[in-house]
Amino acid sequence: MKLRFCVVSRGAGALRAGSAVALRRLGEMRDIALPSQCALCGNLSQKVLCTGCDEQYWNQTRTRCPVCALPLPVPVMASAVSAGVKNGAYLPCRRCIAEPPHFDATIALADYHAPLDLKFHARLATADEFARQLQAAFETTDAAAPDVIAPVPLSHRRLRSRGYNQAWSIGKPLARRLGSLADATLIERTRDTAPQAKLDLDTRRRNVGGAFRLLRNVCGQHVAIVDDVMTSGATLDTLAFMLKNAGARRVTNFVALRTPQD
């Protein structure tokens, strides 16, 4: 099948509108000709995730510590339910009570395990789905929407090597859904750091210390930081410490996946 495009000199606005229509029609033809696949399991699906994956992976949002998003023990969950707690507003875990982090809350969708592996397998098709699910999870809380949403920044070298920032791929559509300002350059990474996954907790904290710089005023604002995977929380805690010192009123983490334990 051949597609013919007729370009008439009607100004830049008309050209952009015509291009948008043509691209939309091409997308419609592609959807008809090519069956859709689940971004995770590869099975046929009319949505980004099939019904099976959707039910399997997004069923733990309300069973986590509201501060660090680690899964809560069953007795804690049962006590909260018996006390009449609603909307997943459980008490913080023992670790967050004993040693509170600098951030105020963390929203996480699921435990980190294959195939939920956006960082290492570049499944960008799942990024918008993560944003949709994070929005739904956040709306079960009583918190107001963030004023600004920013990704955990990559170093220039790592960004060139990877070609994209997975945190920004999630953060941009999330900001649109929540009606927040999306700012990819709010925070700058000032130096490259060793991959956190290979380090113990204390080394992780030292590794990211002084690795970031805030480029804009956040005084009095609710700032949200987005990352794809939260492991120890050292990077997010470092960013929250910097933001709070700059006057941020509240810091909320939005992470697609949470490592069950350090």
Number of C-alpha atoms within 10 A of each C-alpha: 3 4 6 7 9 6 10 9 8 8 8 9 9 13 14 11 11 16 14 12 12 15 12 12 12 13 12 11 11 12 12 10 9 8 11 18 16 20 21 19 14 12 15 14 16 13 13 20 22 20 12 12 16 16 10 11 17 17 11 13 23 23 18 25 27 24 23 26 29 26 22 19 12 10 9 16 20 11 13 16 14 9 9 8 14 12 11 18 18 20 18 20 20 11 13 15 11 9 8 14 19 20 24 16 20 25 26 33 23 24 22 20 12 9 13 21 17 22 15 9 10 15 15 16 15 21 24 17 20 26 25 16 19 24 20 15 19 18 14 14 15 9 11 10 18 20 18 20 29 24 27 23 23 23 17 14 11 14 13 11 9 14 10 14 22 25 25 24 21 26 31 22 19 26 22 14 14 21 14 17 16 21 16 18 14 18 21 18 18 14 14 15 15 11 9 17 11 9 13 11 16 10 14 20 18 13 18 21 14 14 17 21 15 15 10 11 12 20 15 13 17 20 25 25 25 28 25 26 23 26 18 23 22 21 22 24 20 20 25 24 16 18 25 19 13 15 14 18 15 21 25 24 27 32 24 28 24 24 18 16 10 11
